[in-house]
């Protein structure tokens, strides 16, 4: 209750200034197409409150999942336990050096094209079967379809390997990155043993955000993405507001940003608490796997 009340107070303060209103519009909370100001303000407060409650619900649901029967302690595993001999390394030393200095890195061609194409075909079948779901009330991530792939359940993993072997191969490659990143960055990490599969169909986007706000709302420290399917005419670029302005390629309203195309087979890794980003509106098929790697320090609810 206190958290929601605090966020509503912050929203009402932003409604008092043009810059604040522009920021709320960017977040999808403010819709000024209505003619009456009281309706505009009420709608904005309602969406902000709904978003706050949903975030808290998701956090406590995540906590329950982490404590599920059969799950590893806190739902996480140590990076070393995910290491498998013979698996490809998605990030080499040069990429790790870039991540250290720029806080974000991009690599292409880390996995064979035929593996990526086969995984995309498997995801396409999942989408057609309705195995990915969306939240029609999500103002931050409207239109996106997703599925949490639980990896600590051996039965589910075996089934995944039988039905979608190429997708599992991509996941196993992603699982090798936490150990490499822990050593390269000199940080202690833990890995929630599940990966997010997301589809951005026509009309979907993800508004500007950080994946973690100082580690308070969740313990995410590093985000690793693997894109599986995309075409240039689709749009849906990953727009990043990099901490290092020298790495940015464009400027708008005095602010630097860089658009990264979600090319099939491309890996993007960035510091979750430092790189603000958004997914630009998508106009077609765009598939991605996301692995969030956690700090060992817990967030405000003890995850």
Rosetta silent file (secondary structure, phi, psi, omega in degrees, C-alpha in Angstrom):
SEQUENCE: XXXXXXXXXXXXXXXXXXXXXXXXXXXXXXXXXXXXXXXXXXXXXXXXXXXXXXXXXXXXXXXXXXXXXXXXXXXXXXXXXXXXXXXXXXXXXXXXXXXXXXXXXXXXXXXXXXXXXXXXXXXXXXXXXXXXXXXXXXXXXXXXXXXXXXXXXXXXXXXXXXXXXXXXXXXXXXXXXXXXXXXXXXXXXXXXXXXXXXXXXXXXXXXXXXXXXXXXXXXXXXXXXXXXXXXXXXXXXXXXXXXXXXXXXXXXXXXXXXXXXXXXXXXXXXXXXXXXXXXXXXXXXXXXXXXXXXXXXXXXXXX
SCORE:     score description
SCORE:     0.000 S_00000001
   1 L     0.000  -47.055 -179.157    0.000    0.000    0.000 S_00000001
   2 H   -61.705  -40.337 -179.286    2.755    2.465    0.959 S_00000001
   3 H   -64.930  -44.895  179.829    4.662    1.711   -2.245 S_00000001
   4 H   -64.034  -41.329  179.667    1.597    2.259   -4.447 S_00000001
   5 H   -63.488  -40.170  178.660    0.726    5.469   -2.625 S_00000001
   6 H   -63.265  -43.355 -179.132    4.282    6.745   -3.086 S_00000001
   7 H   -67.365  -37.820  177.411    4.202    5.986   -6.824 S_00000001
   8 H   -64.419  -38.913  177.480    0.812    7.701   -7.232 S_00000001
   9 H   -62.045  -41.643  178.919    2.174   10.805   -5.484 S_00000001
  10 H   -64.819  -40.088  178.939    5.105   10.841   -7.896 S_00000001
  11 H   -63.807  -45.288 -179.389    2.753   10.506  -10.877 S_00000001
  12 H   -62.339  -35.555  177.561    0.562   13.391   -9.681 S_00000001
  13 H   -66.401  -39.291  179.306    3.650   15.584   -9.289 S_00000001
  14 H   -67.586  -29.315  179.052    4.712   14.815  -12.870 S_00000001
  15 L   -66.582  -14.094 -177.497    1.270   15.764  -14.123 S_00000001
  16 L   -84.372  -11.868 -176.313    1.962   19.315  -12.957 S_00000001
  17 L  -126.959  150.162  177.657    4.788   19.966  -15.457 S_00000001
  18 H   -60.182  -42.221  179.248    5.086   19.650  -19.276 S_00000001
  19 H   -64.361  -39.364  179.286    8.265   17.547  -18.970 S_00000001
  20 H   -64.957  -41.566  179.035    6.577   15.306  -16.430 S_00000001
  21 H   -66.216  -38.585  177.970    3.557   14.801  -18.656 S_00000001
  22 H   -62.928  -39.128  178.958    5.821   14.012  -21.619 S_00000001
  23 H   -66.179  -41.966  178.737    7.583   11.381  -19.509 S_00000001
  24 H   -65.479  -35.389  176.103    4.276    9.800  -18.455 S_00000001
  25 H   -64.906  -42.730  178.455    3.173    9.710  -22.096 S_00000001
  26 H   -60.066  -34.921 -179.829    6.426    7.977  -23.027 S_00000001
  27 L   -79.809   -7.494 -179.458    5.717    5.355  -20.347 S_00000001
  28 L    83.876   11.027 -177.507    2.234    4.743  -21.750 S_00000001
  29 L   -90.980  -29.393 -175.592    0.543    6.023  -18.598 S_00000001
  30 L  -109.322  127.007  177.990   -0.814    9.316  -19.914 S_00000001
  31 L  -122.556  103.875 -174.765   -3.291    9.513  -22.801 S_00000001
  32 L   -93.138   16.630  175.831   -4.091   13.127  -23.693 S_00000001
  33 L   -75.856  -19.511  175.470   -6.483   12.235  -26.509 S_00000001
  34 L   -67.956  151.138 -175.838   -9.342   12.607  -24.029 S_00000001
  35 L   -87.148  -28.891 -176.132  -10.948   16.063  -24.044 S_00000001
  36 L   -97.695  131.295 -176.206  -11.563   16.509  -20.318 S_00000001
  37 H   -63.156  -38.410 -178.805   -8.564   17.095  -18.029 S_00000001
  38 H   -66.501  -32.223  176.517  -10.108   15.265  -15.080 S_00000001
  39 H   -69.528  -39.940  178.332  -10.630   12.174  -17.273 S_00000001
  40 H   -61.057  -47.312 -177.937   -7.006   12.381  -18.466 S_00000001
  41 H   -66.968  -43.261  179.642   -5.685   12.598  -14.906 S_00000001
  42 H   -61.850  -43.212  179.565   -7.966    9.836  -13.585 S_00000001
  43 H   -63.354  -41.199  179.164   -6.961    7.521  -16.424 S_00000001
  44 H   -63.441  -46.221 -179.752   -3.280    8.185  -15.841 S_00000001
  45 H   -64.379  -38.901  178.473   -3.540    7.487  -12.108 S_00000001
  46 H   -62.303  -46.813 -179.376   -5.545    4.324  -12.764 S_00000001
  47 H   -65.595  -37.402  178.767   -2.950    2.971  -15.201 S_00000001
  48 H   -65.637  -43.119  179.248   -0.093    3.874  -12.838 S_00000001
  49 H   -65.492  -43.680  179.239   -1.804    2.145   -9.902 S_00000001
  50 H   -60.566  -43.045  178.963   -2.624   -0.925  -12.014 S_00000001
  51 H   -63.343  -42.442  179.949    0.987   -1.140  -13.193 S_00000001
  52 H   -62.682  -45.141 -179.956    2.305   -0.829   -9.641 S_00000001
  53 H   -64.866  -39.226 -179.925   -0.016   -3.562   -8.329 S_00000001
  54 H   -66.358  -39.180  177.732    0.851   -5.868  -11.223 S_00000001
  55 H   -62.326  -41.827  178.986    4.570   -5.414  -10.599 S_00000001
  56 H   -66.741  -40.883  177.864    4.107   -6.329   -6.943 S_00000001
  57 H   -61.740  -44.440  179.293    1.976   -9.342   -7.881 S_00000001
  58 H   -62.958  -38.125 -179.645    4.602  -10.515  -10.387 S_00000001
  59 H   -64.693  -45.868 -178.618    7.339  -10.097   -7.804 S_00000001
  60 H   -73.704  -30.068  173.372    5.566  -12.191   -5.170 S_00000001
  61 H   -64.490  -42.307  176.882    4.519  -14.754   -7.788 S_00000001
  62 H   -60.542  -39.778  178.717    8.166  -15.013   -8.779 S_00000001
  63 H   -63.357  -40.712  178.544    9.063  -15.525   -5.124 S_00000001
  64 H   -65.414  -41.158  178.728    6.521  -18.354   -4.888 S_00000001
  65 H   -63.541  -38.794  179.423    7.886  -19.964   -8.069 S_00000001
  66 H   -63.837  -27.542 -178.586   11.392  -19.746   -6.664 S_00000001
  67 L   -98.982   11.976 -178.631   10.229  -21.657   -3.601 S_00000001
  68 L   -64.485  153.633  178.686    8.314  -24.281   -5.581 S_00000001
  69 L   -61.589  128.270  179.489    8.833  -27.939   -4.770 S_00000001
  70 L    93.941  -14.504  179.995   11.811  -29.225   -6.719 S_00000001
  71 L   -75.600  152.629  175.228   13.206  -25.774   -7.505 S_00000001
  72 L   -66.608  163.012  179.884   16.809  -24.964   -6.570 S_00000001
  73 H   -52.323  130.111 -178.443   17.334  -22.747   -3.469 S_00000001
  74 H    59.531   15.838 -179.828   15.851  -19.278   -4.172 S_00000001
  75 H    71.926    7.940 -174.213   15.025  -20.553   -7.651 S_00000001
  76 E  -121.467  157.859  174.052   18.627  -19.904   -8.675 S_00000001
  77 E  -125.846  157.964  175.141   21.730  -21.897   -9.482 S_00000001
  78 L   -73.843  144.276 -178.470   25.395  -20.982   -9.364 S_00000001
  79 H   -53.661  -38.187 -177.066   26.857  -20.135  -12.791 S_00000001
  80 H   -62.092  -28.830 -177.941   29.425  -22.940  -12.560 S_00000001
  81 H   -73.552  -12.205  179.316   26.651  -25.544  -12.317 S_00000001
  82 H   -94.291   -8.271 -177.799   25.396  -24.549  -15.768 S_00000001
  83 L   -66.729  131.538  177.342   28.720  -25.125  -17.506 S_00000001
  84 L  -128.988  129.110  179.884   28.624  -27.904  -20.085 S_00000001
  85 L   -63.892  142.121  176.852   31.694  -29.107  -21.988 S_00000001
  86 L    86.789   -4.951  179.824   31.624  -28.580  -25.726 S_00000001
  87 L   -79.682  144.678  178.404   29.061  -25.767  -25.658 S_00000001
  88 L   -68.612  149.068  176.208   29.807  -22.642  -27.750 S_00000001
  89 L   -97.565  116.310 -177.057   30.783  -19.445  -25.942 S_00000001
  90 L   -71.398  -25.554 -179.294   28.540  -16.618  -27.049 S_00000001
  91 L  -123.626  120.119  176.805   30.913  -13.956  -25.686 S_00000001
  92 L   -93.020  177.531 -174.908   34.661  -14.008  -26.353 S_00000001
  93 H   -57.936  -40.129 -179.825   37.322  -11.934  -24.581 S_00000001
  94 H   -63.444  -36.480  178.578   36.964   -8.997  -27.000 S_00000001
  95 H   -70.383  -37.816  179.385   33.229   -8.867  -26.329 S_00000001
  96 H   -65.825  -37.438  177.598   33.776   -9.023  -22.579 S_00000001
  97 H   -64.690  -41.039  176.869   36.207   -6.112  -22.779 S_00000001
  98 H   -62.741  -41.901  178.703   33.604   -4.085  -24.676 S_00000001
  99 H   -62.380  -40.554  179.322   30.992   -4.929  -22.050 S_00000001
 100 H   -61.224  -41.507 -174.069   33.361   -3.805  -19.291 S_00000001
 101 H   -88.765  -40.209 -175.040   33.993   -0.435  -20.926 S_00000001
 102 H   -95.890  -17.399 -177.127   30.718    0.315  -22.766 S_00000001
 103 L    73.109    5.162  175.438   28.324   -1.572  -20.425 S_00000001
 104 E  -154.173  145.704  179.531   26.731   -3.131  -23.525 S_00000001
 105 E  -145.855  149.315  179.138   28.034   -5.415  -26.283 S_00000001
 106 E  -125.273  135.436  175.008   26.681   -6.906  -29.517 S_00000001
 107 E  -136.061  136.023  177.011   27.878  -10.080  -31.225 S_00000001
 108 L  -108.264  153.527  171.526   26.696  -11.688  -34.449 S_00000001
 109 L    69.458   26.049 -179.051   27.082  -15.254  -35.679 S_00000001
 110 L   -72.210  -26.319  178.428   27.791  -16.894  -32.325 S_00000001
 111 L  -122.228  152.435  179.156   25.622  -19.892  -33.271 S_00000001
 112 L   -58.329  141.595 -177.739   25.216  -21.616  -36.655 S_00000001
 113 H   -58.836  -34.719 -178.259   22.527  -20.038  -38.844 S_00000001
 114 H   -67.921  -30.192  176.764   20.787  -23.388  -39.280 S_00000001
 115 H   -68.813  -45.641  179.094   20.344  -23.724  -35.511 S_00000001
 116 H   -61.822  -44.309 -179.919   18.809  -20.242  -35.259 S_00000001
 117 H   -63.167  -40.617  179.253   16.506  -20.919  -38.217 S_00000001
 118 H   -67.384  -39.528  178.349   15.366  -24.230  -36.738 S_00000001
 119 H   -64.356  -41.236  178.231   14.724  -22.602  -33.342 S_00000001
 120 H   -61.633  -39.437  178.018   12.676  -19.839  -35.020 S_00000001
 121 H   -63.551  -39.895  178.943   10.586  -22.477  -36.782 S_00000001
 122 H   -65.978  -40.621  178.704    9.944  -24.210  -33.444 S_00000001
 123 H   -66.925  -38.756  178.612    8.906  -20.898  -31.825 S_00000001
 124 H   -57.310  -39.799  177.848    6.649  -20.146  -34.783 S_00000001
 125 H   -67.184  -38.930  177.935    4.841  -23.416  -34.080 S_00000001
 126 H   -62.376  -41.885  179.167    4.525  -22.517  -30.392 S_00000001
 127 H   -62.866  -44.894 -179.063    2.953  -19.169  -31.305 S_00000001
 128 H   -65.430  -26.408  179.112    0.475  -20.827  -33.668 S_00000001
 129 L   -86.843   -1.484  178.931   -0.454  -23.298  -30.915 S_00000001
 130 L    75.419   25.930 -177.520   -1.168  -20.456  -28.474 S_00000001
 131 L   -84.234  -10.195  173.828    1.652  -21.439  -26.090 S_00000001
 132 L  -106.604  138.203 -174.954    2.766  -17.824  -25.684 S_00000001
 133 E  -119.246  163.091  179.298    0.421  -15.488  -23.815 S_00000001
 134 L  -133.463  164.916  178.687   -0.059  -11.719  -23.536 S_00000001
 135 L  -116.682  108.967 -175.083   -1.489   -9.241  -21.041 S_00000001
 136 L   -66.595  -18.124 -178.748   -4.026   -6.922  -22.686 S_00000001
 137 L   -97.385    4.903 -176.911   -3.756   -4.447  -19.792 S_00000001
 138 L   -77.292  111.832 -178.973    0.033   -4.101  -19.927 S_00000001
 139 L   -84.599  -21.925 -178.965    0.800   -0.436  -20.692 S_00000001
 140 L   -82.818  -35.514 -171.317    4.592   -0.899  -20.603 S_00000001
 141 L  -130.328   54.124 -171.512    4.810   -3.931  -22.855 S_00000001
 142 L   -67.685  134.486  173.582    1.625   -3.833  -24.963 S_00000001
 143 L    86.574  -12.427 -177.034    0.965   -6.648  -27.393 S_00000001
 144 L   -72.260  141.022  174.807    3.949   -8.782  -26.500 S_00000001
 145 E  -110.960  140.310 -176.242    3.472  -12.552  -26.186 S_00000001
 146 E  -152.057  166.332  175.705    5.755  -14.571  -23.925 S_00000001
 147 E  -148.626  135.645  173.419    6.409  -17.812  -22.087 S_00000001
 148 E   -85.717  121.434  178.716    8.633  -18.621  -19.118 S_00000001
 149 E   -96.935  106.565 -178.095   10.690  -21.710  -19.907 S_00000001
 150 E   -78.184  128.460 -173.230   11.371  -23.487  -16.601 S_00000001
 151 L  -113.339   -4.329  178.907   14.717  -25.254  -16.671 S_00000001
 152 L   -88.179  -10.560  179.612   15.023  -26.778  -13.208 S_00000001
 153 L   -93.129  108.193 -175.342   12.305  -29.341  -13.921 S_00000001
 154 H   -58.532  -35.585 -179.505   13.992  -32.304  -15.640 S_00000001
 155 H   -64.434  -45.445  179.425   10.686  -33.555  -17.059 S_00000001
 156 H   -65.154  -38.654 -179.928    9.954  -30.219  -18.725 S_00000001
 157 H   -67.116  -41.829  177.858   13.509  -29.953  -20.063 S_00000001
 158 H   -62.339  -40.201  178.683   13.369  -33.474  -21.509 S_00000001
 159 H   -66.412  -40.050  177.612   10.069  -32.650  -23.194 S_00000001
 160 H   -62.099  -41.699  179.192   11.553  -29.423  -24.539 S_00000001
 161 H   -63.889  -34.286  179.590   14.505  -31.365  -25.932 S_00000001
 162 H   -73.856  -44.958 -173.226   12.198  -33.821  -27.703 S_00000001
 163 H   -87.038  -31.746 -174.353    9.792  -31.273  -29.186 S_00000001
 164 L  -139.516   67.021 -175.293   12.097  -28.274  -29.702 S_00000001
 165 H   -62.959  -36.471 -179.144   15.748  -29.443  -29.824 S_00000001
 166 H   -69.090  -38.438  177.370   17.079  -26.351  -31.610 S_00000001
 167 H   -63.378  -41.978  178.016   15.465  -24.024  -29.044 S_00000001
 168 H   -64.674  -36.185  177.615   17.030  -26.049  -26.230 S_00000001
 169 H   -62.318  -40.548  176.483   20.398  -25.821  -27.987 S_00000001
 170 H   -64.576  -40.756 -179.727   20.100  -22.026  -27.989 S_00000001
 171 H   -64.560  -44.167  179.066   19.148  -22.052  -24.312 S_00000001
 172 H   -60.492  -36.850  177.618   22.127  -24.243  -23.375 S_00000001
 173 H   -66.376  -41.604  177.143   24.427  -21.795  -25.160 S_00000001
 174 H   -61.525  -36.121 -177.479   22.897  -18.880  -23.223 S_00000001
 175 L   -67.192  -13.673  178.688   23.432  -20.765  -19.976 S_00000001
 176 L   -81.513  -16.350 -174.383   27.203  -20.711  -20.525 S_00000001
 177 H   -71.857  -34.325 -177.377   27.375  -16.911  -20.315 S_00000001
 178 H   -58.797  -41.836 -179.192   26.885  -16.380  -16.530 S_00000001
 179 H   -64.328  -43.346  178.888   30.092  -18.202  -15.585 S_00000001
 180 H   -63.605  -42.856 -178.701   32.106  -16.303  -18.192 S_00000001
 181 H   -68.054  -38.275  179.156   30.588  -12.979  -17.130 S_00000001
 182 H   -59.591  -45.131 -179.795   31.171  -13.628  -13.438 S_00000001
 183 H   -69.854  -42.533 -175.782   34.879  -14.178  -14.034 S_00000001
 184 H   -68.837  -37.127 -176.212   35.289  -11.354  -16.539 S_00000001
 185 H   -95.883   -9.238  179.466   33.481   -8.710  -14.468 S_00000001
 186 L    66.767   38.698 -179.502   34.654   -9.911  -11.066 S_00000001
 187 L  -125.821  151.013  175.292   31.124  -10.143   -9.641 S_00000001
 188 L   -87.416  127.689 -175.202   29.241  -12.860   -7.801 S_00000001
 189 E  -126.552  160.628  169.858   26.189  -13.965   -9.758 S_00000001
 190 E  -138.910  156.479 -171.002   23.274  -16.380   -9.512 S_00000001
 191 E  -124.726  116.077  172.509   20.997  -17.541  -12.276 S_00000001
 192 E   -61.929  126.565 -170.226   17.204  -17.929  -12.083 S_00000001
 193 L   -83.890   59.342  172.782   16.768  -21.302  -13.735 S_00000001
 194 E  -157.609  154.865 -177.449   14.287  -20.134  -16.336 S_00000001
 195 E  -129.175  143.625  179.318   14.473  -18.148  -19.567 S_00000001
 196 E   -91.693  128.506  171.593   11.933  -15.814  -21.146 S_00000001
 197 E  -105.743  124.262 -176.232   10.803  -16.490  -24.700 S_00000001
 198 E  -128.024  142.966  174.859    9.140  -13.430  -26.244 S_00000001
 199 E  -121.885  132.073  178.145    7.347  -12.700  -29.491 S_00000001
 200 L  -111.535   87.503  179.162    6.685   -9.158  -30.690 S_00000001
 201 L   -73.467  179.375 -178.632    3.844   -9.384  -33.253 S_00000001
 202 L   -53.820  128.364  177.087    2.496   -6.466  -35.268 S_00000001
 203 L    92.668   -5.747 -177.816    1.684   -3.475  -33.057 S_00000001
 204 L   -90.293  160.840  177.718    3.694   -4.583  -30.000 S_00000001
 205 L  -165.406  172.932  172.312    6.489   -2.687  -28.264 S_00000001
 206 E  -133.321  116.900 -174.528    8.222   -2.303  -24.905 S_00000001
 207 E   -69.582  165.785 -173.047    8.352    1.216  -23.541 S_00000001
 208 E   -57.928  133.638 -176.220   11.483    2.815  -22.133 S_00000001
 209 E  -168.817  169.196  164.285   12.752    1.233  -18.911 S_00000001
 210 L  -102.855  150.359  176.486   15.620   -0.315  -16.954 S_00000001
 211 L   -74.708  -18.686  173.490   15.524   -4.073  -16.348 S_00000001
 212 L  -153.066  138.471  179.978   16.264   -3.326  -12.688 S_00000001
 213 L  -101.379   84.797  178.203   16.086   -0.089  -10.733 S_00000001
 214 L    69.443   14.573  179.759   19.146   -0.235   -8.544 S_00000001
 215 L    79.755    4.780 -177.183   18.477   -3.848   -7.576 S_00000001
 216 L   -82.759  -43.713 -176.535   15.552   -2.837   -5.348 S_00000001
 217 L   -81.698  -27.231  173.649   12.645   -4.101   -7.464 S_00000001
 218 L  -162.084  161.577 -173.978   14.510   -7.226   -8.616 S_00000001
 219 L   -90.212   16.972 -177.858   18.134   -8.465   -8.430 S_00000001
 220 E   -60.196  131.697  179.314   18.846   -8.413  -12.187 S_00000001
 221 E  -117.260  -38.316 -179.745   22.416   -7.360  -12.879 S_00000001
 222 E  -133.366  136.744  175.230   23.085   -8.478  -16.469 S_00000001
 223 E  -109.661  131.371  176.143   20.681   -9.038  -19.372 S_00000001
 224 E  -124.292  123.750 -178.708   21.626  -11.403  -22.209 S_00000001
 225 E  -112.538  142.904  170.552   19.469  -11.538  -25.344 S_00000001
 226 E  -129.838  115.676 -179.280   19.558  -13.971  -28.253 S_00000001
 227 E   -87.159  140.989 -173.639   17.426  -13.005  -31.242 S_00000001
 228 E  -114.338  -27.223 -176.687   15.899  -15.807  -33.317 S_00000001
 229 E  -156.885  133.399  179.928   13.833  -14.206  -36.081 S_00000001
 230 L  -174.758  149.150  173.309   13.550  -10.752  -37.649 S_00000001
 231 L  -129.086  145.941 -176.056   13.425   -8.904  -40.971 S_00000001
 232 H   -53.228  -37.199 -178.548   14.500   -5.265  -41.557 S_00000001
 233 H   -71.973   -7.927 -177.632   11.010   -4.184  -42.638 S_00000001
 234 H   -75.826  -26.052 -174.038    9.647   -5.463  -39.317 S_00000001
 235 E    75.884 -145.969  176.120   11.037   -2.617  -37.195 S_00000001
 236 L    70.849   30.479  178.851   11.216   -3.435  -33.482 S_00000001
 237 L   -63.928  152.066  171.077   14.783   -2.223  -32.953 S_00000001
 238 E   -85.990  108.165  178.948   16.277   -2.335  -29.462 S_00000001
 239 E   -92.745  121.519 -177.870   16.843    1.336  -28.677 S_00000001
 240 E  -115.864  139.521  176.493   19.468    1.810  -25.972 S_00000001
 241 E  -105.433   82.518 -168.544   20.327    4.968  -24.098 S_00000001
 242 L   -67.530  142.081  176.088   23.929    4.005  -23.456 S_00000001
 243 L   -60.977  -32.108 -179.398   25.789    5.416  -20.438 S_00000001
 244 L   -95.667  103.295 -174.406   28.757    6.045  -22.740 S_00000001
 245 H   -61.962  -24.502 -178.555   27.574    8.697  -25.218 S_00000001
 246 H   -64.275  -23.570 -178.643   30.502    7.983  -27.538 S_00000001
 247 H   -85.274   -8.874 -177.491   28.896    4.653  -28.437 S_00000001
 248 L   -79.526  152.375 -176.654   25.636    6.311  -29.476 S_00000001
 249 L  -112.771  -16.206 -178.001   24.864    6.868  -33.134 S_00000001
 250 E  -138.223  164.479  179.306   21.939    9.286  -33.067 S_00000001
 251 E  -139.142  135.793  175.400   20.642   12.197  -31.080 S_00000001
 252 E  -139.430  130.573 -179.968   17.119   13.420  -30.489 S_00000001
 253 L    51.672   39.315  176.286   16.068   16.333  -28.306 S_00000001
 254 L    78.781    6.558 -177.349   19.607   16.529  -26.961 S_00000001
 255 E  -116.881  134.222  179.631   19.685   12.878  -25.898 S_00000001
 256 E   -86.667  142.460  174.151   21.942   10.200  -27.351 S_00000001
 257 E  -151.123  165.919  178.751   20.663    6.760  -28.221 S_00000001
 258 E  -135.429  130.053  176.647   21.622    3.766  -30.340 S_00000001
 259 E   -96.018  124.765  179.130   19.275    1.501  -32.283 S_00000001
 260 E  -110.727  119.247  179.840   20.326   -2.158  -32.396 S_00000001
 261 L   -72.349  134.677 -178.360   18.583   -4.292  -34.997 S_00000001
 262 L   -82.020   57.902 -177.192   17.368   -7.637  -33.567 S_00000001
 263 L   -61.312  142.454  178.390   18.978   -9.669  -36.370 S_00000001
 264 L   -58.212  128.915 -179.168   18.506  -13.438  -36.179 S_00000001
 265 L    91.006   -4.602 -178.632   21.470  -14.973  -34.368 S_00000001
 266 L   -81.454  137.624  175.284   22.547  -11.693  -32.746 S_00000001
 267 E  -108.891  133.028  174.792   23.555  -11.679  -29.068 S_00000001
 268 E  -127.945  128.414  176.281   23.224   -8.522  -26.976 S_00000001
 269 E  -126.209  137.366  178.288   24.445   -8.312  -23.379 S_00000001
 270 E  -152.105  162.533  179.394   24.186   -5.247  -21.147 S_00000001
 271 E   -77.390  117.288 -168.218   24.249   -4.147  -17.522 S_00000001
 272 L   -64.789  -28.903 -176.853   20.612   -4.325  -16.440 S_00000001
 273 L   -94.847   -0.462 -174.086   20.765   -1.484  -13.912 S_00000001
 274 L  -119.675  -27.340 -175.248   22.744    0.902  -16.135 S_00000001
 275 L  -104.917  104.252  175.468   21.438    0.693  -19.699 S_00000001
 276 E   -75.233  143.584 -173.525   18.002    2.195  -20.180 S_00000001
 277 E  -158.121  170.156  174.134   16.282    0.813  -23.263 S_00000001
 278 E  -154.480  159.047  172.597   13.076    0.170  -25.142 S_00000001
 279 E  -102.100  119.888 -179.711   11.792   -2.014  -27.959 S_00000001
 280 L   -68.467  157.644 -177.299   10.516    0.138  -30.801 S_00000001
 281 L   -52.193  132.557 -178.935    7.129   -0.745  -32.334 S_00000001
 282 E   -98.708  146.648 -179.045    7.222   -4.040  -34.211 S_00000001
 283 L  -120.198   19.587 -179.131    5.399   -4.665  -37.455 S_00000001
 284 L   175.417 -155.719 -174.205    5.840   -8.420  -37.719 S_00000001
 285 L   -68.408  125.575  178.468    7.669  -11.514  -36.511 S_00000001
 286 L  -150.278  108.474 -177.654   10.342  -10.813  -33.886 S_00000001
 287 E  -113.530  143.035  179.634   11.450  -13.618  -31.531 S_00000001
 288 E  -150.382  146.276  169.274   13.944  -13.366  -28.675 S_00000001
 289 E  -104.584  137.119  179.492   15.268  -15.351  -25.732 S_00000001
 290 E  -125.971  126.006  172.728   16.164  -13.383  -22.594 S_00000001
 291 E  -112.993  117.388  173.868   18.350  -14.585  -19.743 S_00000001
 292 E   -96.814  125.543 -179.344   18.446  -12.308  -16.717 S_00000001
 293 E  -104.632  128.254 -171.797   21.449  -12.935  -14.497 S_00000001
 294 E   -94.458  150.385  167.531   21.022  -11.896  -10.889 S_00000001
 295 E   -70.145  155.277  176.362   23.299  -10.245   -8.383 S_00000001
 296 L   -72.908  -21.929  177.822   23.907  -12.303   -5.243 S_00000001
 297 L   -73.297  142.067 -175.185   22.480   -9.424   -3.237 S_00000001
 298 L   -85.639  159.596  176.981   18.741   -9.691   -2.635 S_00000001
 299 L   -88.251 -169.517 -172.933   16.058   -7.211   -3.624 S_00000001
 300 L   -67.531  -20.363  179.128   13.550   -5.498   -1.352 S_00000001
 301 L  -106.030   10.344  172.368   11.289   -8.565   -0.990 S_00000001
 302 L    91.412   12.586  176.606   14.119  -10.995   -0.364 S_00000001
 303 L   -76.304    0.000    0.000   14.609  -12.617   -3.776 S_00000001
